[in-house]
Amino acid sequence: MRVALVLDRMAAARGGLESWAARFAAWLLRVARNAAVDSLRAKWALPSGDIWIKDEGRDRIAFERRESLKAALALLPHEQREVVVLRYVSGLPPREIARVLQKTQSSVHGLQHRGRRALRAALEELDAAPLTAS
């Protein structure tokens, strides 16, 4: 009985039950269609291993880059390495890094700046610096 009352009030507010019912039916059909399409997509999904083509050259280059980055990070002072990893690997904002390391936000900014510069120098020393447009 309450549902009928709510429908009557909605119909009155919407300017008639017929137009409201038509919009509601269209919306409901759209929801059902989207659910059916999602279900079909889940059944037809290809495993990602079937999609990617193995490229040994790319794998080797990616491995070498990771190793160079690890080596360059190891050359940084502990505090700079800590801030750089928390900022660029973990994605924490400086405010959160300051809280975690119990430092001021300005000291985190300084460590981040010096760490980034030292990391670049270490990568250049290892002949693994990223290319930049000049």
Contacts in CASP RR format, 6 or more apart in sequence:
PFRMAT RR
TARGET T0000
AUTHOR 0000-0000-0000
METHOD contacts of the structure
MODEL  1
MRVALVLDRMAAARGGLESWAARFAAWLLRVARNAAVDSLRAKWALPSGD
IWIKDEGRDRIAFERRESLKAALALLPHEQREVVVLRYVSGLPPREIARV
LQKTQSSVHGLQHRGRRALRAALEELDAAPLTAS
7 17 0 8 1.000
8 17 0 8 1.000
10 20 0 8 1.000
11 17 0 8 1.000
11 20 0 8 1.000
14 20 0 8 1.000
64 128 0 8 1.000
65 128 0 8 1.000
68 123 0 8 1.000
68 126 0 8 1.000
68 128 0 8 1.000
69 123 0 8 1.000
69 128 0 8 1.000
71 122 0 8 1.000
71 126 0 8 1.000
72 119 0 8 1.000
72 122 0 8 1.000
72 123 0 8 1.000
72 125 0 8 1.000
72 126 0 8 1.000
72 128 0 8 1.000
73 81 0 8 1.000
73 84 0 8 1.000
73 85 0 8 1.000
73 119 0 8 1.000
73 122 0 8 1.000
74 81 0 8 1.000
75 118 0 8 1.000
75 122 0 8 1.000
75 125 0 8 1.000
76 84 0 8 1.000
76 115 0 8 1.000
76 118 0 8 1.000
76 119 0 8 1.000
76 122 0 8 1.000
77 115 0 8 1.000
77 118 0 8 1.000
79 101 0 8 1.000
79 111 0 8 1.000
80 111 0 8 1.000
80 114 0 8 1.000
80 115 0 8 1.000
80 118 0 8 1.000
81 115 0 8 1.000
82 101 0 8 1.000
82 111 0 8 1.000
83 97 0 8 1.000
83 101 0 8 1.000
83 108 0 8 1.000
83 111 0 8 1.000
83 112 0 8 1.000
83 115 0 8 1.000
84 112 0 8 1.000
84 115 0 8 1.000
84 116 0 8 1.000
84 119 0 8 1.000
86 92 0 8 1.000
86 97 0 8 1.000
86 100 0 8 1.000
86 101 0 8 1.000
87 94 0 8 1.000
87 97 0 8 1.000
87 112 0 8 1.000
92 100 0 8 1.000
94 105 0 8 1.000
94 108 0 8 1.000
94 109 0 8 1.000
94 112 0 8 1.000
95 105 0 8 1.000
97 103 0 8 1.000
97 108 0 8 1.000
98 104 0 8 1.000
98 105 0 8 1.000
98 107 0 8 1.000
98 108 0 8 1.000
101 108 0 8 1.000
103 111 0 8 1.000
120 129 0 8 1.000
123 129 0 8 1.000
123 130 0 8 1.000
END
